[in-house]
Amino acid sequence: MKYQEVVDLIGGEGEVVSETGKKGSDDYTIGVMYKAFALIISRCD
């Protein structure tokens, strides 16, 4: 999956935390961290 596809899917850019390989090559890999929040709604009767 391309980085732009991930950005479009998640709705924003993350922070690149790791890179391996040469940019533009088939083995180029990045690790991206996204800040997230959780909303938990529960109903107790």
PyMOL Python script that loads the backbone (N, CA, C, O; Angstrom):
from pymol import cmd

cmd.read_pdbstr("""\
ATOM      1  N   MET A   1       0.847  -1.171   0.000  1.00  0.00           N
ATOM      2  CA  MET A   1       0.000   0.000   0.000  1.00  0.00           C
ATOM      3  C   MET A   1       0.896   1.239   0.000  1.00  0.00           C
ATOM      4  O   MET A   1       1.881   1.299   0.737  1.00  0.00           O
ATOM      5  N   LYS A   2       0.560   2.199  -0.806  1.00  0.00           N
ATOM      6  CA  LYS A   2       1.339   3.429  -0.887  1.00  0.00           C
ATOM      7  C   LYS A   2       0.961   4.361   0.268  1.00  0.00           C
ATOM      8  O   LYS A   2      -0.158   4.320   0.779  1.00  0.00           O
ATOM      9  N   TYR A   3       1.916   5.197   0.662  1.00  0.00           N
ATOM     10  CA  TYR A   3       1.703   6.104   1.794  1.00  0.00           C
ATOM     11  C   TYR A   3       0.474   6.979   1.584  1.00  0.00           C
ATOM     12  O   TYR A   3      -0.307   7.170   2.516  1.00  0.00           O
ATOM     13  N   GLN A   4       0.288   7.510   0.390  1.00  0.00           N
ATOM     14  CA  GLN A   4      -0.862   8.382   0.129  1.00  0.00           C
ATOM     15  C   GLN A   4      -2.183   7.638   0.286  1.00  0.00           C
ATOM     16  O   GLN A   4      -3.182   8.223   0.703  1.00  0.00           O
ATOM     17  N   GLU A   5      -2.189   6.357  -0.045  1.00  0.00           N
ATOM     18  CA  GLU A   5      -3.392   5.544   0.152  1.00  0.00           C
ATOM     19  C   GLU A   5      -3.732   5.427   1.639  1.00  0.00           C
ATOM     20  O   GLU A   5      -4.898   5.474   2.029  1.00  0.00           O
ATOM     21  N   VAL A   6      -2.698   5.276   2.453  1.00  0.00           N
ATOM     22  CA  VAL A   6      -2.899   5.196   3.900  1.00  0.00           C
ATOM     23  C   VAL A   6      -3.414   6.530   4.436  1.00  0.00           C
ATOM     24  O   VAL A   6      -4.348   6.558   5.237  1.00  0.00           O
ATOM     25  N   VAL A   7      -2.809   7.630   3.998  1.00  0.00           N
ATOM     26  CA  VAL A   7      -3.243   8.967   4.420  1.00  0.00           C
ATOM     27  C   VAL A   7      -4.714   9.180   4.058  1.00  0.00           C
ATOM     28  O   VAL A   7      -5.486   9.684   4.874  1.00  0.00           O
ATOM     29  N   ASP A   8      -5.099   8.803   2.854  1.00  0.00           N
ATOM     30  CA  ASP A   8      -6.487   8.950   2.421  1.00  0.00           C
ATOM     31  C   ASP A   8      -7.423   8.083   3.259  1.00  0.00           C
ATOM     32  O   ASP A   8      -8.522   8.514   3.607  1.00  0.00           O
ATOM     33  N   LEU A   9      -6.995   6.873   3.582  1.00  0.00           N
ATOM     34  CA  LEU A   9      -7.815   5.947   4.356  1.00  0.00           C
ATOM     35  C   LEU A   9      -8.001   6.422   5.797  1.00  0.00           C
ATOM     36  O   LEU A   9      -9.110   6.398   6.329  1.00  0.00           O
ATOM     37  N   ILE A  10      -6.904   6.854   6.419  1.00  0.00           N
ATOM     38  CA  ILE A  10      -6.948   7.262   7.826  1.00  0.00           C
ATOM     39  C   ILE A  10      -7.451   8.694   7.979  1.00  0.00           C
ATOM     40  O   ILE A  10      -8.072   9.037   8.985  1.00  0.00           O
ATOM     41  N   GLY A  11      -7.183   9.518   6.987  1.00  0.00           N
ATOM     42  CA  GLY A  11      -7.661  10.893   7.041  1.00  0.00           C
ATOM     43  C   GLY A  11      -6.638  11.898   7.534  1.00  0.00           C
ATOM     44  O   GLY A  11      -6.996  13.023   7.884  1.00  0.00           O
ATOM     45  N   GLY A  12      -5.377  11.511   7.568  1.00  0.00           N
ATOM     46  CA  GLY A  12      -4.337  12.445   7.994  1.00  0.00           C
ATOM     47  C   GLY A  12      -2.977  11.793   7.937  1.00  0.00           C
ATOM     48  O   GLY A  12      -2.853  10.576   7.805  1.00  0.00           O
ATOM     49  N   GLU A  13      -1.957  12.629   8.040  1.00  0.00           N
ATOM     50  CA  GLU A  13      -0.586  12.129   8.002  1.00  0.00           C
ATOM     51  C   GLU A  13      -0.114  11.778   9.405  1.00  0.00           C
ATOM     52  O   GLU A  13      -0.500  12.420  10.382  1.00  0.00           O
ATOM     53  N   GLY A  14       0.713  10.768   9.490  1.00  0.00           N
ATOM     54  CA  GLY A  14       1.300  10.375  10.760  1.00  0.00           C
ATOM     55  C   GLY A  14       2.728  10.879  10.847  1.00  0.00           C
ATOM     56  O   GLY A  14       3.180  11.665  10.014  1.00  0.00           O
ATOM     57  N   GLU A  15       3.425  10.417  11.864  1.00  0.00           N
ATOM     58  CA  GLU A  15       4.833  10.780  12.074  1.00  0.00           C
ATOM     59  C   GLU A  15       5.710   9.605  11.659  1.00  0.00           C
ATOM     60  O   GLU A  15       5.568   8.502  12.186  1.00  0.00           O
ATOM     61  N   VAL A  16       6.612   9.841  10.719  1.00  0.00           N
ATOM     62  CA  VAL A  16       7.527   8.786  10.287  1.00  0.00           C
ATOM     63  C   VAL A  16       8.503   8.519  11.429  1.00  0.00           C
ATOM     64  O   VAL A  16       9.217   9.420  11.869  1.00  0.00           O
ATOM     65  N   VAL A  17       8.527   7.271  11.907  1.00  0.00           N
ATOM     66  CA  VAL A  17       9.387   6.921  13.041  1.00  0.00           C
ATOM     67  C   VAL A  17      10.543   6.013  12.643  1.00  0.00           C
ATOM     68  O   VAL A  17      11.494   5.857  13.410  1.00  0.00           O
ATOM     69  N   SER A  18      10.477   5.403  11.444  1.00  0.00           N
ATOM     70  CA  SER A  18      11.600   4.591  10.974  1.00  0.00           C
ATOM     71  C   SER A  18      11.568   4.509   9.453  1.00  0.00           C
ATOM     72  O   SER A  18      10.508   4.582   8.831  1.00  0.00           O
ATOM     73  N   GLU A  19      12.763   4.353   8.864  1.00  0.00           N
ATOM     74  CA  GLU A  19      12.904   4.196   7.413  1.00  0.00           C
ATOM     75  C   GLU A  19      14.002   3.186   7.140  1.00  0.00           C
ATOM     76  O   GLU A  19      15.045   3.201   7.795  1.00  0.00           O
ATOM     77  N   THR A  20      13.767   2.307   6.172  1.00  0.00           N
ATOM     78  CA  THR A  20      14.810   1.376   5.736  1.00  0.00           C
ATOM     79  C   THR A  20      14.806   1.309   4.221  1.00  0.00           C
ATOM     80  O   THR A  20      13.767   1.494   3.586  1.00  0.00           O
ATOM     81  N   GLY A  21      15.953   1.047   3.651  1.00  0.00           N
ATOM     82  CA  GLY A  21      16.077   0.954   2.204  1.00  0.00           C
ATOM     83  C   GLY A  21      16.245   2.327   1.568  1.00  0.00           C
ATOM     84  O   GLY A  21      16.268   3.353   2.248  1.00  0.00           O
ATOM     85  N   LYS A  22      16.363   2.318   0.249  1.00  0.00           N
ATOM     86  CA  LYS A  22      16.549   3.548  -0.516  1.00  0.00           C
ATOM     87  C   LYS A  22      15.200   4.029  -1.040  1.00  0.00           C
ATOM     88  O   LYS A  22      14.464   3.267  -1.667  1.00  0.00           O
ATOM     89  N   LYS A  23      14.880   5.295  -0.781  1.00  0.00           N
ATOM     90  CA  LYS A  23      13.606   5.858  -1.209  1.00  0.00           C
ATOM     91  C   LYS A  23      13.439   5.673  -2.719  1.00  0.00           C
ATOM     92  O   LYS A  23      14.342   5.996  -3.491  1.00  0.00           O
ATOM     93  N   GLY A  24      12.289   5.155  -3.133  1.00  0.00           N
ATOM     94  CA  GLY A  24      12.023   4.905  -4.534  1.00  0.00           C
ATOM     95  C   GLY A  24      12.284   3.476  -4.964  1.00  0.00           C
ATOM     96  O   GLY A  24      11.844   3.066  -6.038  1.00  0.00           O
ATOM     97  N   SER A  25      12.997   2.701  -4.140  1.00  0.00           N
ATOM     98  CA  SER A  25      13.271   1.306  -4.488  1.00  0.00           C
ATOM     99  C   SER A  25      12.143   0.410  -3.983  1.00  0.00           C
ATOM    100  O   SER A  25      11.331   0.830  -3.159  1.00  0.00           O
ATOM    101  N   ASP A  26      12.098  -0.823  -4.480  1.00  0.00           N
ATOM    102  CA  ASP A  26      11.061  -1.771  -4.098  1.00  0.00           C
ATOM    103  C   ASP A  26      11.136  -2.165  -2.621  1.00  0.00           C
ATOM    104  O   ASP A  26      10.122  -2.538  -2.030  1.00  0.00           O
ATOM    105  N   ASP A  27      12.323  -2.086  -2.023  1.00  0.00           N
ATOM    106  CA  ASP A  27      12.464  -2.498  -0.627  1.00  0.00           C
ATOM    107  C   ASP A  27      12.413  -1.333   0.365  1.00  0.00           C
ATOM    108  O   ASP A  27      12.704  -1.515   1.547  1.00  0.00           O
ATOM    109  N   TYR A  28      12.048  -0.146  -0.108  1.00  0.00           N
ATOM    110  CA  TYR A  28      11.925   1.016   0.780  1.00  0.00           C
ATOM    111  C   TYR A  28      10.706   0.838   1.677  1.00  0.00           C
ATOM    112  O   TYR A  28       9.598   0.604   1.195  1.00  0.00           O
ATOM    113  N   THR A  29      10.921   0.951   2.981  1.00  0.00           N
ATOM    114  CA  THR A  29       9.857   0.760   3.961  1.00  0.00           C
ATOM    115  C   THR A  29       9.906   1.862   4.995  1.00  0.00           C
ATOM    116  O   THR A  29      10.986   2.258   5.434  1.00  0.00           O
ATOM    117  N   ILE A  30       8.745   2.362   5.388  1.00  0.00           N
ATOM    118  CA  ILE A  30       8.690   3.343   6.468  1.00  0.00           C
ATOM    119  C   ILE A  30       7.737   2.846   7.546  1.00  0.00           C
ATOM    120  O   ILE A  30       6.774   2.132   7.265  1.00  0.00           O
ATOM    121  N   GLY A  31       8.021   3.232   8.774  1.00  0.00           N
ATOM    122  CA  GLY A  31       7.127   2.981   9.897  1.00  0.00           C
ATOM    123  C   GLY A  31       6.517   4.316  10.283  1.00  0.00           C
ATOM    124  O   GLY A  31       7.235   5.292  10.498  1.00  0.00           O
ATOM    125  N   VAL A  32       5.212   4.361  10.369  1.00  0.00           N
ATOM    126  CA  VAL A  32       4.514   5.606  10.658  1.00  0.00           C
ATOM    127  C   VAL A  32       3.660   5.425  11.904  1.00  0.00           C
ATOM    128  O   VAL A  32       2.959   4.424  12.049  1.00  0.00           O
ATOM    129  N   MET A  33       3.726   6.411  12.807  1.00  0.00           N
ATOM    130  CA  MET A  33       2.933   6.370  14.019  1.00  0.00           C
ATOM    131  C   MET A  33       1.817   7.408  13.912  1.00  0.00           C
ATOM    132  O   MET A  33       2.039   8.551  13.511  1.00  0.00           O
ATOM    133  N   TYR A  34       0.638   6.983  14.276  1.00  0.00           N
ATOM    134  CA  TYR A  34      -0.520   7.869  14.267  1.00  0.00           C
ATOM    135  C   TYR A  34      -1.013   8.063  15.687  1.00  0.00           C
ATOM    136  O   TYR A  34      -1.107   7.106  16.456  1.00  0.00           O
ATOM    137  N   LYS A  35      -1.326   9.293  16.032  1.00  0.00           N
ATOM    138  CA  LYS A  35      -1.938   9.557  17.326  1.00  0.00           C
ATOM    139  C   LYS A  35      -3.407   9.186  17.212  1.00  0.00           C
ATOM    140  O   LYS A  35      -4.044   9.430  16.187  1.00  0.00           O
ATOM    141  N   ALA A  36      -3.927   8.603  18.255  1.00  0.00           N
ATOM    142  CA  ALA A  36      -5.314   8.150  18.211  1.00  0.00           C
ATOM    143  C   ALA A  36      -5.988   8.415  19.549  1.00  0.00           C
ATOM    144  O   ALA A  36      -5.336   8.637  20.569  1.00  0.00           O
ATOM    145  N   PHE A  37      -7.266   8.386  19.508  1.00  0.00           N
ATOM    146  CA  PHE A  37      -8.021   8.478  20.746  1.00  0.00           C
ATOM    147  C   PHE A  37      -9.103   7.413  20.713  1.00  0.00           C
ATOM    148  O   PHE A  37      -9.472   6.896  19.659  1.00  0.00           O
ATOM    149  N   ALA A  38      -9.586   7.113  21.873  1.00  0.00           N
ATOM    150  CA  ALA A  38     -10.644   6.099  21.955  1.00  0.00           C
ATOM    151  C   ALA A  38     -11.861   6.714  22.627  1.00  0.00           C
ATOM    152  O   ALA A  38     -11.748   7.460  23.600  1.00  0.00           O
ATOM    153  N   LEU A  39     -12.981   6.396  22.108  1.00  0.00           N
ATOM    154  CA  LEU A  39     -14.247   6.832  22.682  1.00  0.00           C
ATOM    155  C   LEU A  39     -15.026   5.572  23.023  1.00  0.00           C
ATOM    156  O   LEU A  39     -15.401   4.796  22.144  1.00  0.00           O
ATOM    157  N   ILE A  40     -15.257   5.386  24.296  1.00  0.00           N
ATOM    158  CA  ILE A  40     -15.981   4.194  24.734  1.00  0.00           C
ATOM    159  C   ILE A  40     -17.311   4.638  25.309  1.00  0.00           C
ATOM    160  O   ILE A  40     -17.366   5.439  26.242  1.00  0.00           O
ATOM    161  N   ILE A  41     -18.368   4.114  24.749  1.00  0.00           N
ATOM    162  CA  ILE A  41     -19.705   4.432  25.226  1.00  0.00           C
ATOM    163  C   ILE A  41     -20.346   3.135  25.682  1.00  0.00           C
ATOM    164  O   ILE A  41     -20.412   2.162  24.931  1.00  0.00           O
ATOM    165  N   SER A  42     -20.805   3.131  26.891  1.00  0.00           N
ATOM    166  CA  SER A  42     -21.469   1.927  27.383  1.00  0.00           C
ATOM    167  C   SER A  42     -22.805   2.305  27.993  1.00  0.00           C
ATOM    168  O   SER A  42     -23.013   3.426  28.457  1.00  0.00           O
ATOM    169  N   ARG A  43     -23.684   1.349  27.975  1.00  0.00           N
ATOM    170  CA  ARG A  43     -25.018   1.573  28.534  1.00  0.00           C
ATOM    171  C   ARG A  43     -25.227   0.550  29.637  1.00  0.00           C
ATOM    172  O   ARG A  43     -25.162  -0.656  29.403  1.00  0.00           O
ATOM    173  N   CYS A  44     -25.470   1.029  30.799  1.00  0.00           N
ATOM    174  CA  CYS A  44     -25.723   0.146  31.931  1.00  0.00           C
ATOM    175  C   CYS A  44     -27.154   0.367  32.401  1.00  0.00           C
ATOM    176  O   CYS A  44     -27.517   1.464  32.825  1.00  0.00           O
ATOM    177  N   ASP A  45     -27.943  -0.663  32.323  1.00  0.00           N
ATOM    178  CA  ASP A  45     -29.345  -0.564  32.757  1.00  0.00           C
ATOM    179  C   ASP A  45     -29.525  -1.142  34.134  1.00  0.00           C
ATOM    180  O   ASP A  45     -30.637  -1.145  34.661  1.00  0.00           O
TER     181      ASP A  45
END
""", "prot")
cmd.dss("prot")
cmd.show_as("cartoon", "prot")
cmd.util.cbc("prot")
cmd.orient("prot")
